[in-house]
């Protein structure tokens, strides 16, 4: 095997004549390249003094281990594929930041791919990961992913797989999410406690579990406090700044009475705020607004936007730790999959800080 590793290094380094190899270290120390290879891999047959000498020489010469050779030896690439819907949303970039920190501490590199909310791009990303021989995949599904076909294939090939945030319910694999139901309930309850009663909820038209759970939380909060459900106040569509603006324009044009808006995410909430201001509505005196995700801009705009914090960096750290723990156990799918659910945090800001009314059933 050592001869094979040396051959791999020499072939790859033909394209970089300045790159230091194991053979260069061996010549420098006047020892065999097999001794150098074993010393670099902490082989017990090599003395501590020789290991120290080899490591010092390797550092002085600027030797960097070749990952291809290492992967041939161990059968592992030490690369984890991370598949996210979008990186222009700080939620996903913050989760990736959390994942990357933990993975780097444990000697792993991440390979990142965006699906751009497209099933086609998602499948392309999965193919890229498989060709790159990643040691496992951590993903959050796209909006177009209605069945988990490609992900089921990953599991069937015994490649470690875990999900965060958006999880296909039919796949029984490890995951880290927040309690989206609780987040939806908390946001709606807060608006009720602030005296709002005609609460609009803007949600997605696609069958994504986390958005359905936020809607369920909204509905249960209304029921808990005796507020009838008005189907005209439940709006389904896309989530975007422009869609938030359009929802407000439509509500006002149709003369539908409302005094608060709870949106499924923060970009839509920002659109709502912009259109309410453009139409002369006072926030929060006339209309309260609560978003979801705690995007960075929500604390910077005027008024600042109340939102539900999804604990993004912590979510990334937790899925990475869970993933690595299962990798170390071996036989990844033999163990019962852990499904960690984080508690959301309600961040009350200017957009909903009206005088407080204690919520009570039947008001």
Sine and cosine of phi, psi and omega as CSV:
sin_phi,cos_phi,sin_psi,cos_psi,sin_omega,cos_omega
0.00,0.00,-0.63,0.78,-0.01,-1.00
-0.88,0.48,-0.64,0.77,0.04,-1.00
-0.89,0.45,-0.62,0.79,0.03,-1.00
-0.90,0.44,-0.70,0.72,-0.01,-1.00
-0.89,0.46,-0.66,0.75,0.02,-1.00
-0.90,0.44,-0.67,0.74,0.01,-1.00
-0.88,0.48,-0.67,0.74,0.02,-1.00
-0.88,0.48,-0.71,0.70,0.01,-1.00
-0.87,0.49,-0.70,0.71,-0.06,-1.00
-0.92,0.40,-0.65,0.76,0.01,-1.00
-0.90,0.43,-0.72,0.69,-0.01,-1.00
-0.90,0.44,-0.62,0.78,-0.09,-1.00
-0.99,0.16,-0.05,1.00,0.12,-0.99
-0.87,0.50,-0.45,0.89,-0.02,-1.00
-1.00,0.00,-0.01,1.00,0.03,-1.00
-0.55,-0.84,1.00,0.06,-0.14,-0.99
-0.92,0.39,-0.31,0.95,-0.01,-1.00
-1.00,0.06,-0.15,0.99,-0.06,-1.00
-0.96,0.29,0.75,-0.66,-0.03,-1.00
-0.98,0.20,0.68,-0.74,0.02,-1.00
-0.90,-0.44,0.10,-0.99,0.08,-1.00
-0.85,0.52,-0.61,0.80,-0.01,-1.00
-0.89,0.46,-0.61,0.79,0.03,-1.00
-0.89,0.45,-0.65,0.76,0.02,-1.00
-0.91,0.41,-0.67,0.74,0.00,-1.00
-0.87,0.49,-0.69,0.73,0.02,-1.00
-0.90,0.43,-0.64,0.77,-0.02,-1.00
-0.88,0.47,-0.61,0.79,-0.07,-1.00
-0.99,-0.14,-0.10,1.00,-0.02,-1.00
0.86,0.50,0.71,0.71,0.08,-1.00
-0.76,-0.65,0.13,-0.99,-0.04,-1.00
-0.97,0.23,0.46,-0.89,0.01,-1.00
-0.92,0.39,-0.45,0.89,0.04,-1.00
-0.92,0.40,-0.58,0.81,0.06,-1.00
-0.91,0.42,-0.67,0.74,0.03,-1.00
-0.88,0.47,-0.72,0.70,-0.02,-1.00
-0.87,0.49,-0.69,0.72,0.00,-1.00
-0.92,0.38,-0.61,0.79,0.01,-1.00
-0.90,0.43,-0.68,0.73,0.00,-1.00
-0.92,0.40,-0.41,0.91,0.00,-1.00
-0.98,-0.20,0.27,0.96,0.10,-0.99
0.84,0.54,0.66,0.75,-0.01,-1.00
-0.93,0.37,0.69,-0.72,-0.06,-1.00
-0.91,0.42,-0.34,0.94,-0.01,-1.00
-0.97,0.23,-0.20,0.98,-0.03,-1.00
-0.99,-0.15,0.71,-0.70,-0.06,-1.00
-0.92,0.39,0.41,-0.91,0.02,-1.00
-0.87,0.49,-0.60,0.80,-0.01,-1.00
-0.91,0.42,-0.68,0.73,0.02,-1.00
-0.91,0.41,-0.66,0.75,0.03,-1.00
-0.86,0.51,-0.69,0.72,0.00,-1.00
-0.89,0.46,-0.69,0.72,-0.01,-1.00
-0.90,0.44,-0.68,0.73,0.00,-1.00
-0.90,0.44,-0.69,0.72,-0.03,-1.00
-0.91,0.40,-0.65,0.76,0.02,-1.00
-0.91,0.42,-0.66,0.75,0.02,-1.00
-0.92,0.38,-0.65,0.76,0.03,-1.00
-0.87,0.50,-0.68,0.74,0.01,-1.00
-0.92,0.39,-0.67,0.74,-0.02,-1.00
-0.90,0.43,-0.64,0.77,-0.03,-1.00
-0.99,0.16,-0.21,0.98,-0.01,-1.00
0.99,0.15,0.54,0.84,0.01,-1.00
-0.95,0.31,0.70,-0.71,0.10,-1.00
-0.81,-0.59,0.83,-0.56,-0.01,-1.00
-0.85,0.53,0.61,-0.79,0.05,-1.00
-1.00,0.08,0.82,-0.57,-0.08,-1.00
-0.92,0.38,-0.51,0.86,0.02,-1.00
-0.91,0.42,-0.71,0.71,0.02,-1.00
-0.89,0.45,-0.66,0.75,0.01,-1.00
-0.89,0.46,-0.66,0.75,-0.02,-1.00
-0.93,0.36,-0.55,0.84,0.08,-1.00
-0.89,0.45,-0.62,0.79,-0.03,-1.00
-0.95,0.32,-0.71,0.71,-0.13,-0.99
-1.00,-0.10,-0.31,0.95,-0.12,-0.99
0.98,0.20,0.09,1.00,-0.01,-1.00
-0.83,-0.56,0.61,-0.79,0.03,-1.00
-1.00,-0.08,-0.27,0.96,-0.09,-1.00
0.87,0.49,0.52,0.85,0.07,-1.00
-0.86,-0.50,0.74,-0.68,0.05,-1.00
-0.91,-0.42,0.78,-0.63,0.06,-1.00
-0.99,0.14,0.75,-0.66,0.05,-1.00
-0.88,-0.47,0.88,-0.47,-0.04,-1.00
-0.92,-0.39,0.88,-0.48,-0.04,-1.00
-0.81,-0.58,0.43,-0.90,0.03,-1.00
-0.91,0.42,-0.71,0.71,-0.05,-1.00
-0.41,-0.91,0.49,-0.87,0.08,-1.00
-0.95,-0.33,-0.07,1.00,0.06,-1.00
-0.99,0.11,0.02,1.00,0.12,-0.99
-0.97,-0.26,0.82,-0.57,-0.13,-0.99
-0.91,0.41,-0.38,0.93,0.07,-1.00
-0.82,0.58,-0.80,0.60,-0.07,-1.00
-0.94,0.34,-0.64,0.77,0.01,-1.00
-0.91,0.41,-0.55,0.84,0.04,-1.00
-0.94,0.33,-0.62,0.78,0.06,-1.00
-0.89,0.46,-0.70,0.71,0.03,-1.00
-0.86,0.51,-0.64,0.77,0.04,-1.00
-0.85,0.53,-0.69,0.72,0.03,-1.00
-0.91,0.42,-0.67,0.74,0.02,-1.00
-0.89,0.46,-0.74,0.67,-0.09,-1.00
-0.88,0.47,-0.65,0.76,0.00,-1.00
-0.86,0.51,-0.73,0.68,0.00,-1.00
-0.93,0.37,-0.68,0.74,-0.02,-1.00
-0.90,0.44,-0.68,0.73,0.01,-1.00
-0.89,0.46,-0.64,0.77,0.03,-1.00
-0.88,0.48,-0.44,0.90,-0.03,-1.00
-0.97,-0.26,0.29,0.96,0.11,-0.99
0.99,0.15,0.27,0.96,0.01,-1.00
-0.97,-0.24,0.49,-0.87,0.13,-0.99
-0.94,-0.34,0.56,-0.83,0.04,-1.00
-0.96,-0.27,0.58,-0.82,0.11,-0.99
-0.92,-0.38,0.89,-0.45,-0.18,-0.98
-0.96,-0.26,0.67,-0.74,0.01,-1.00
-0.62,-0.79,0.68,-0.73,0.06,-1.00
-0.98,-0.20,0.74,-0.67,0.07,-1.00
-0.99,0.10,-0.27,0.96,-0.07,-1.00
0.82,0.58,0.56,0.83,0.01,-1.00
0.89,0.47,0.37,0.93,-0.04,-1.00
-0.92,-0.39,0.76,-0.65,0.05,-1.00
-0.89,0.45,-0.64,0.77,0.02,-1.00
-0.87,0.49,-0.72,0.69,0.01,-1.00
-0.93,0.38,-0.57,0.82,0.04,-1.00
-0.88,0.48,-0.73,0.68,0.03,-1.00
-0.90,0.45,-0.58,0.81,0.05,-1.00
-0.90,0.43,-0.64,0.77,0.04,-1.00
-0.89,0.45,-0.68,0.74,0.02,-1.00
-0.89,0.46,-0.68,0.74,0.04,-1.00
-0.88,0.48,-0.65,0.76,0.03,-1.00
-0.88,0.48,-0.70,0.72,0.02,-1.00
-0.88,0.48,-0.69,0.72,-0.04,-1.00
-0.92,0.40,-0.63,0.77,0.06,-1.00
-0.91,0.41,-0.49,0.87,0.00,-1.00
-0.99,0.11,-0.01,1.00,0.05,-1.00
0.82,0.57,0.73,0.69,0.03,-1.00
-0.90,0.44,0.43,-0.90,0.01,-1.00
-0.98,0.19,-0.22,0.98,0.02,-1.00
0.06,-1.00,0.14,-0.99,-0.06,-1.00
-0.73,-0.68,0.72,-0.69,0.13,-0.99
-0.90,-0.45,0.77,-0.64,-0.16,-0.99
-0.61,-0.80,0.34,-0.94,0.23,-0.97
-0.75,-0.66,0.83,-0.55,-0.21,-0.98
-0.95,0.33,0.39,-0.92,0.02,-1.00
-0.98,0.19,0.23,-0.97,0.04,-1.00
-0.91,0.42,-0.43,0.90,-0.02,-1.00
-1.00,0.08,-0.08,1.00,-0.07,-1.00
-0.99,0.12,0.98,-0.20,-0.01,-1.00
-0.98,-0.17,-0.45,0.89,0.11,-0.99
-0.78,-0.62,0.48,-0.88,-0.15,-0.99
-0.99,-0.14,0.68,0.73,-0.10,-1.00
-0.83,0.55,-0.80,0.60,-0.03,-1.00
-0.91,0.41,-0.59,0.81,0.01,-1.00
-0.94,0.34,-0.59,0.81,0.07,-1.00
-0.89,0.46,-0.59,0.81,0.03,-1.00
-0.91,0.42,-0.62,0.78,0.06,-1.00
-0.86,0.51,-0.73,0.68,0.01,-1.00
-0.89,0.45,-0.69,0.73,-0.03,-1.00
-0.90,0.44,-0.45,0.89,0.05,-1.00
-1.00,0.06,0.10,0.99,0.06,-1.00
0.91,0.42,0.47,0.88,0.09,-1.00
-1.00,-0.02,0.83,-0.56,-0.05,-1.00
-0.82,0.57,0.71,-0.70,-0.07,-1.00
-0.64,-0.77,0.66,-0.75,0.08,-1.00
-0.55,-0.83,0.38,-0.92,-0.04,-1.00
-0.82,-0.57,0.42,-0.91,0.20,-0.98
-0.72,-0.69,0.48,-0.88,0.03,-1.00
0.87,0.48,-1.00,0.09,-0.01,-1.00
-1.00,0.00,0.91,-0.41,-0.13,-0.99
-0.84,-0.54,0.81,-0.59,0.10,-0.99
-0.93,0.37,0.88,-0.48,-0.14,-0.99
-0.90,0.44,-0.40,0.92,-0.07,-1.00
-0.98,0.20,-0.18,0.98,0.00,-1.00
-0.98,-0.19,0.86,-0.52,-0.04,-1.00
-1.00,-0.04,0.97,0.22,-0.01,-1.00
-0.77,-0.64,0.26,-0.97,-0.03,-1.00
-0.87,0.50,0.53,-0.85,-0.01,-1.00
-0.39,-0.92,0.36,-0.93,0.16,-0.99
-0.75,-0.67,0.82,-0.57,0.02,-1.00
-0.70,-0.71,0.06,-1.00,0.26,-0.97
-0.97,-0.26,0.19,-0.98,0.04,-1.00
-0.99,0.16,1.00,0.02,-0.06,-1.00
-0.91,0.42,-0.57,0.82,0.07,-1.00
-0.87,0.50,-0.74,0.67,0.00,-1.00
-0.88,0.47,-0.64,0.76,0.03,-1.00
-0.88,0.48,-0.70,0.72,0.04,-1.00
-0.90,0.44,-0.64,0.77,0.02,-1.00
-0.91,0.41,-0.73,0.69,-0.03,-1.00
-0.87,0.49,-0.70,0.71,-0.02,-1.00
-0.89,0.47,-0.71,0.71,-0.02,-1.00
-0.93,0.36,-0.66,0.75,0.01,-1.00
-0.88,0.48,-0.65,0.76,0.03,-1.00
-0.87,0.48,-0.69,0.72,0.02,-1.00
-0.89,0.45,-0.66,0.75,0.05,-1.00
-0.89,0.46,-0.68,0.73,0.02,-1.00
-0.89,0.45,-0.42,0.91,0.00,-1.00
-1.00,0.01,0.10,1.00,0.09,-1.00
0.99,-0.11,0.03,1.00,0.01,-1.00
-0.99,0.13,0.60,-0.80,-0.02,-1.00
-0.78,-0.63,-0.51,0.86,-0.01,-1.00
-0.99,-0.16,0.99,0.16,-0.18,-0.98
-0.99,-0.16,0.89,-0.45,0.07,-1.00
-0.98,0.18,0.62,-0.78,0.17,-0.98
-0.85,-0.53,0.85,-0.53,0.05,-1.00
-0.98,-0.18,0.86,-0.51,-0.08,-1.00
-0.77,-0.64,-0.04,-1.00,-0.01,-1.00
-1.00,-0.01,0.44,-0.90,0.08,-1.00
-1.00,-0.01,-0.18,0.98,0.00,-1.00
-1.00,0.06,0.36,-0.93,-0.05,-1.00
-1.00,0.03,0.94,0.35,0.03,-1.00
-0.98,-0.22,0.81,-0.58,-0.18,-0.98
-0.84,0.54,-0.68,0.73,-0.08,-1.00
-0.90,0.44,-0.58,0.81,0.01,-1.00
-0.96,0.28,-0.58,0.81,0.08,-1.00
-0.89,0.45,-0.60,0.80,0.01,-1.00
-0.93,0.36,-0.61,0.79,0.05,-1.00
-0.91,0.42,-0.63,0.77,0.07,-1.00
-0.90,0.44,-0.68,0.74,0.00,-1.00
-0.88,0.47,-0.63,0.78,0.06,-1.00
-0.90,0.44,-0.66,0.76,0.05,-1.00
-0.86,0.50,-0.76,0.65,-0.03,-1.00
-0.89,0.45,-0.66,0.75,-0.01,-1.00
-0.93,0.36,-0.54,0.84,0.05,-1.00
-0.92,0.40,-0.68,0.74,0.06,-1.00
-0.86,0.51,-0.72,0.70,0.00,-1.00
-0.89,0.45,-0.67,0.74,-0.02,-1.00
-0.84,0.55,-0.61,0.79,-0.07,-1.00
-0.96,-0.27,0.33,0.94,0.16,-0.99
0.93,0.36,0.49,0.87,0.01,-1.00
-0.98,-0.20,0.86,-0.50,-0.04,-1.00
-0.89,0.46,0.56,-0.83,0.06,-1.00
-0.99,0.14,0.81,-0.58,0.10,-1.00
-0.94,-0.33,0.93,-0.36,-0.07,-1.00
-0.86,0.50,-0.40,0.92,0.02,-1.00
-0.93,0.37,-0.32,0.95,-0.02,-1.00
-1.00,-0.02,-0.04,1.00,0.07,-1.00
-0.97,-0.25,0.94,-0.35,-0.10,-0.99
-0.92,-0.40,0.79,-0.61,0.02,-1.00
-0.93,-0.38,0.62,-0.78,0.03,-1.00
-0.02,-1.00,-0.62,-0.78,0.06,-1.00
-0.99,-0.13,0.24,-0.97,0.13,-0.99
-0.94,-0.35,0.82,-0.57,0.01,-1.00
-0.16,-0.99,0.27,-0.96,0.06,-1.00
-0.86,0.51,-0.71,0.71,-0.03,-1.00
-0.92,0.40,-0.59,0.80,0.02,-1.00
-0.91,0.41,-0.61,0.79,0.07,-1.00
-0.87,0.49,-0.68,0.73,0.03,-1.00
-0.90,0.44,-0.69,0.73,-0.03,-1.00
-0.90,0.44,-0.62,0.78,0.02,-1.00
-0.86,0.51,-0.70,0.71,0.00,-1.00
-0.91,0.41,-0.68,0.73,0.03,-1.00
-0.85,0.52,-0.69,0.73,-0.02,-1.00
-0.92,0.40,-0.69,0.73,0.00,-1.00
-0.87,0.50,-0.71,0.71,-0.02,-1.00
-0.93,0.36,-0.65,0.76,-0.01,-1.00
-0.91,0.42,-0.57,0.82,-0.02,-1.00
-1.00,0.06,-0.07,1.00,0.03,-1.00
0.93,0.36,0.47,0.88,0.00,-1.00
-0.99,0.14,0.81,-0.59,-0.04,-1.00
-0.96,0.28,0.80,-0.60,0.08,-1.00
-0.47,-0.88,0.47,-0.88,0.01,-1.00
-0.74,-0.67,0.09,1.00,0.06,-1.00
-0.35,-0.94,0.40,-0.92,0.04,-1.00
-0.68,-0.73,0.80,-0.60,0.12,-0.99
-0.91,-0.41,0.87,-0.49,-0.07,-1.00
-0.96,-0.29,0.36,-0.93,-0.05,-1.00
-0.96,0.27,-0.25,0.97,0.05,-1.00
-0.33,-0.94,0.08,-1.00,-0.24,-0.97
-0.99,0.14,-0.50,0.87,0.01,-1.00
-0.90,0.43,-0.66,0.75,0.07,-1.00
-0.89,0.45,-0.65,0.76,0.03,-1.00
-0.88,0.48,-0.64,0.77,0.03,-1.00
-0.89,0.45,-0.65,0.76,0.07,-1.00
-0.88,0.47,-0.64,0.77,0.05,-1.00
-0.87,0.49,-0.74,0.68,0.00,-1.00
-0.87,0.50,-0.71,0.70,-0.02,-1.00
-0.87,0.49,-0.70,0.71,-0.05,-1.00
-0.96,0.29,-0.58,0.82,0.07,-1.00
-0.88,0.48,-0.69,0.72,0.02,-1.00
-0.90,0.43,-0.66,0.75,-0.01,-1.00
-0.90,0.43,-0.50,0.86,-0.02,-1.00
-1.00,0.01,0.02,1.00,0.05,-1.00
1.00,0.05,0.14,0.99,0.03,-1.00
-0.98,0.21,0.68,-0.74,-0.01,-1.00
-1.00,0.01,0.76,-0.65,0.01,-1.00
-0.92,-0.40,0.83,-0.56,0.15,0.99
-0.98,-0.18,0.09,1.00,-0.12,-0.99
-0.85,0.53,-0.71,0.70,-0.01,-1.00
-0.99,-0.11,-0.63,0.78,-0.03,-1.00
-0.68,-0.73,0.80,-0.61,0.09,-1.00
-1.00,-0.08,0.48,-0.88,-0.03,-1.00
-0.70,-0.72,0.73,-0.68,0.10,-0.99
-0.74,-0.68,0.75,-0.67,0.06,-1.00
-0.97,-0.24,-0.39,-0.92,-0.05,-1.00
-0.39,-0.92,0.83,-0.56,0.12,-0.99
0.79,-0.62,-0.45,0.89,-0.05,-1.00
0.88,0.47,0.79,0.62,0.15,-0.99
-0.88,0.47,0.48,-0.88,-0.11,-0.99
-0.84,0.55,-0.60,0.80,-0.09,-1.00
-0.93,0.36,-0.33,0.94,-0.08,-1.00
-0.90,0.44,-0.43,0.90,0.02,-1.00
-1.00,-0.07,0.00,1.00,-0.10,-0.99
-0.94,-0.35,-0.43,0.90,-0.06,-1.00
-0.98,0.18,0.13,-0.99,0.04,-1.00
-0.81,-0.58,0.87,-0.49,-0.03,1.00
-0.96,0.27,0.41,-0.91,0.12,-0.99
-0.90,0.44,0.53,-0.85,-0.17,-0.99
-0.97,-0.24,0.82,-0.57,0.13,-0.99
-0.90,0.43,0.58,-0.82,-0.09,-1.00
-0.36,-0.93,0.14,-0.99,0.07,-1.00
-0.96,-0.28,0.87,-0.49,-0.01,-1.00
-0.98,0.19,0.83,-0.56,-0.02,-1.00
-1.00,-0.04,0.12,0.99,0.08,-1.00
0.80,0.60,0.85,0.53,-0.21,-0.98
-0.91,0.41,-0.76,0.65,-0.02,-1.00
-0.89,0.46,-0.67,0.75,0.03,-1.00
-0.89,0.45,-0.62,0.79,0.05,-1.00
-0.87,0.50,-0.70,0.71,0.02,-1.00
-0.90,0.45,-0.68,0.74,0.01,-1.00
-0.90,0.43,-0.66,0.75,-0.04,-1.00
-0.93,0.38,-0.66,0.75,0.00,-1.00
-0.93,0.37,-0.57,0.82,0.03,-1.00
-0.92,0.39,-0.70,0.71,0.01,-1.00
-0.90,0.44,-0.69,0.72,0.02,-1.00
-0.87,0.48,-0.69,0.72,-0.01,-1.00
-0.88,0.47,-0.74,0.67,-0.03,-1.00
-0.92,0.39,-0.59,0.81,0.02,-1.00
-0.88,0.48,-0.67,0.74,0.00,-1.00
-0.95,0.31,-0.57,0.82,0.06,-1.00
-0.88,0.48,-0.66,0.75,-0.04,-1.00
-0.93,0.37,-0.47,0.88,0.01,-1.00
-0.94,0.34,-0.44,0.90,-0.05,-1.00
0.98,0.19,0.35,-0.94,-0.02,-1.00
0.76,0.65,0.90,0.43,-0.20,-0.98
-0.75,0.66,-0.71,0.70,-0.12,-0.99
-1.00,0.02,0.04,1.00,0.05,-1.00
-0.96,0.28,-0.48,0.88,-0.10,-1.00
-1.00,0.00,0.49,-0.87,0.05,-1.00
-0.89,0.46,0.81,-0.59,-0.07,-1.00
-0.91,0.41,0.75,-0.66,0.05,-1.00
-0.99,0.10,0.67,-0.74,0.01,-1.00
-0.80,-0.61,0.99,-0.14,-0.06,-1.00
-1.00,0.02,0.78,-0.62,0.02,-1.00
-0.89,-0.45,0.89,-0.46,0.00,-1.00
-1.00,0.05,0.49,-0.87,0.04,-1.00
-0.99,0.11,0.79,-0.61,0.03,-1.00
-0.96,0.29,0.29,-0.96,0.04,-1.00
-0.83,-0.56,0.79,-0.61,0.05,-1.00
-1.00,0.07,0.83,-0.56,0.02,-1.00
-0.95,-0.31,0.96,-0.29,-0.05,-1.00
-1.00,0.03,0.86,-0.51,-0.03,-1.00
-0.80,-0.60,-0.26,-0.96,-0.16,-0.99
-0.90,0.45,-0.53,0.85,-0.13,-0.99
-0.92,0.39,-0.22,0.98,0.02,-1.00
-0.69,-0.73,0.25,0.97,-0.08,-1.00
-1.00,0.03,0.90,0.45,0.10,-0.99
-1.00,0.04,0.20,-0.98,0.00,-1.00
-0.84,0.54,0.57,-0.82,-0.22,-0.97
-1.00,0.08,0.74,-0.67,0.11,-0.99
-0.87,-0.49,0.87,-0.50,0.06,-1.00
-0.88,0.48,0.82,-0.58,0.00,-1.00
-0.93,0.36,0.67,-0.75,0.06,-1.00
-0.58,-0.82,0.58,-0.82,-0.04,-1.00
-0.86,0.51,0.70,-0.71,0.09,-1.00
1.00,0.00,-0.06,1.00,0.03,-1.00
-0.92,0.40,0.00,0.00,0.00,0.00
